[in-house]
Amino acid sequence: MHPKKILHPTDYSEHSRPAMREAAELAHQYGAGLVLLHVVHTLGPEDLTYGEVSAPQPESYRQRLWEELHRNRPTDPDLRVEYVLSEEDVVTSILRTAIDLECDLIVLSTHGTTGWTRWFSGSVAEEVVRRAACTVLVAKPTSEAEELPEMKTTQLHPGRIIEGES
């Protein structure tokens, strides 16, 4: 794999930071462009602040969104970064941006929801992995390894065999 353009969708959360670091490192390593995508509820005038109501609408709101996205740029000044704001469904926005901007790698994070929360809300990362036309790398926050149950072995069933080990 030698990506030319990497898409990183971000919600600016702690969970998205490992994916941002990975996307930036890969872009630096391969000389690839980096596309930062942020999906918002609306790009229209519905979410204007009090001070923005008197300013040209919705340009002042959009300017605030652009500034916020630019503030979340990786620190490497040599990276070629493109910025995209979208008001589509998150998964559709990621997939459409990847296609339209010819991204050959998507690097995104997972919030690690499980159980009922995941069942009701679904997993954006899982759906992107299933539906994307390009390679998808899912980065998760570093955590301690989960304790696994003890491996039960017998002489006839060793549990696993690693080549070169006796």
C-alpha positions as CSV (number, residue, x, y, z in Angstrom):
1,M,0.0,0.0,0.0
2,H,1.3,3.4,-1.0
3,P,-1.5,5.9,-0.5
4,K,-1.5,9.1,-2.5
5,K,-4.4,10.8,-0.7
6,I,-5.7,10.0,2.8
7,L,-9.1,10.9,4.1
8,H,-9.5,11.5,7.9
9,P,-13.0,12.2,9.1
10,T,-12.9,13.9,12.5
11,D,-15.4,14.9,15.2
12,Y,-12.6,16.6,17.2
13,S,-13.1,14.2,20.1
14,E,-10.4,12.4,22.1
15,H,-11.3,9.2,20.3
16,S,-10.4,10.7,16.9
17,R,-6.9,11.9,17.9
18,P,-5.2,8.5,17.4
19,A,-6.6,8.3,13.9
20,M,-5.5,11.9,13.2
21,R,-1.9,11.0,14.3
22,E,-1.9,7.8,12.2
23,A,-3.3,9.6,9.1
24,A,-0.7,12.4,9.5
25,E,2.2,10.0,10.0
26,L,1.1,8.0,6.9
27,A,0.7,11.1,4.8
28,H,4.2,12.3,5.9
29,Q,5.8,8.8,5.3
30,Y,4.3,8.4,1.8
31,G,4.2,12.0,0.7
32,A,0.4,11.7,0.4
33,G,-2.1,14.5,0.6
34,L,-4.4,14.6,3.7
35,V,-8.1,15.4,3.5
36,L,-9.7,16.5,6.8
37,L,-13.5,16.0,6.8
38,H,-15.8,17.3,9.5
39,V,-19.5,16.5,9.3
40,V,-21.9,19.0,10.9
41,H,-25.7,19.0,11.5
42,T,-26.2,21.8,9.1
43,L,-24.2,24.3,6.9
44,G,-27.3,26.6,6.9
45,P,-28.4,29.4,9.2
46,E,-30.0,27.1,11.9
47,D,-27.0,27.0,14.2
48,L,-26.0,30.7,14.2
49,T,-24.8,32.2,17.5
50,Y,-26.4,35.5,18.7
51,G,-23.4,37.5,17.4
52,E,-23.7,35.9,13.9
53,V,-27.4,36.8,13.5
54,S,-26.4,40.3,12.5
55,A,-23.6,39.2,10.2
56,P,-24.1,37.9,6.7
57,Q,-25.8,34.5,7.0
58,P,-24.8,31.7,6.8
59,E,-21.3,32.9,5.8
60,S,-20.2,33.8,9.4
61,Y,-21.4,30.5,10.7
62,R,-19.5,28.6,8.0
63,Q,-16.4,30.8,8.6
64,R,-16.5,29.6,12.2
65,L,-16.7,26.0,11.1
66,W,-13.7,26.5,8.7
67,E,-11.7,28.1,11.5
68,E,-12.4,25.2,13.8
69,L,-11.5,22.6,11.2
70,H,-8.2,24.5,10.4
71,R,-7.3,24.6,14.1
72,N,-7.5,20.8,14.2
73,R,-4.8,20.5,11.5
74,P,-1.9,18.2,12.2
75,T,1.2,20.1,13.4
76,D,3.5,18.9,10.5
77,P,3.8,22.1,8.3
78,D,4.9,20.1,5.3
79,L,1.6,18.2,4.9
80,R,-0.6,19.1,2.0
81,V,-4.0,19.4,3.6
82,E,-7.5,19.8,2.1
83,Y,-10.5,20.7,4.2
84,V,-14.1,19.5,3.7
85,L,-17.2,20.4,5.6
86,S,-20.4,18.3,5.0
87,E,-23.9,18.2,6.3
88,E,-24.8,14.8,4.9
89,D,-25.2,11.6,6.9
90,V,-21.7,10.8,8.4
91,V,-21.2,7.5,6.5
92,T,-22.5,8.9,3.2
93,S,-20.3,11.9,3.6
94,I,-17.2,9.8,4.3
95,L,-17.9,7.6,1.3
96,R,-18.8,10.4,-1.1
97,T,-15.7,12.5,-0.1
98,A,-13.4,9.5,-0.6
99,I,-14.8,9.0,-4.1
100,D,-15.1,12.6,-5.1
101,L,-11.5,13.5,-3.9
102,E,-10.0,10.2,-5.1
103,C,-8.8,9.1,-1.7
104,D,-7.2,5.7,-1.6
105,L,-7.1,5.3,2.1
106,I,-9.5,6.3,4.9
107,V,-8.2,6.5,8.4
108,L,-10.9,6.9,11.0
109,S,-11.4,6.1,14.7
110,T,-13.9,4.1,16.6
111,H,-15.6,5.2,19.8
112,G,-15.6,1.6,21.0
113,T,-19.3,1.4,21.8
114,T,-20.6,-2.0,22.6
115,G,-23.8,-3.7,23.7
116,W,-27.1,-1.8,23.5
117,T,-25.5,1.5,22.5
118,R,-23.8,0.0,19.5
119,W,-27.0,-2.0,18.6
120,F,-29.1,1.2,18.6
121,S,-26.7,3.6,17.1
122,G,-24.7,1.3,14.8
123,S,-21.0,1.7,14.1
124,V,-19.9,4.3,11.6
125,A,-16.5,2.7,11.4
126,E,-18.0,-0.7,10.7
127,E,-20.3,0.6,8.0
128,V,-17.4,2.5,6.3
129,V,-15.2,-0.6,6.3
130,R,-18.0,-2.6,4.7
131,R,-19.0,0.0,2.1
132,A,-15.8,1.9,1.1
133,A,-14.3,1.3,-2.3
134,C,-10.8,1.9,-0.9
135,T,-8.7,0.6,2.0
136,V,-9.9,1.6,5.5
137,L,-7.7,1.8,8.6
138,V,-9.5,2.0,11.9
139,A,-7.4,3.4,14.8
140,K,-8.5,3.1,18.3
141,P,-7.3,4.8,21.5
142,T,-4.5,2.9,23.2
143,S,-5.7,0.9,26.1
144,E,-4.5,-1.9,28.3
145,A,-4.9,-5.4,26.8
146,E,-8.1,-7.1,27.9
147,E,-7.5,-10.0,30.3
148,L,-8.1,-13.2,28.4
149,P,-9.3,-16.5,29.8
150,E,-6.6,-19.0,30.6
151,M,-5.9,-21.3,27.6
152,K,-6.9,-24.9,28.5
153,T,-4.5,-27.3,26.9
154,T,-3.9,-31.0,26.9
155,Q,-1.2,-33.2,25.4
156,L,-3.4,-33.9,22.4
157,H,-4.8,-30.4,22.1
158,P,-2.0,-27.9,22.7
159,G,-4.1,-24.8,22.1
160,R,-1.8,-23.3,19.5
161,I,1.6,-24.1,17.9
162,I,4.0,-21.4,16.8
163,E,6.5,-22.5,14.2
164,G,10.0,-22.6,15.5
165,E,9.0,-23.0,19.1
166,S,9.0,-26.4,20.8
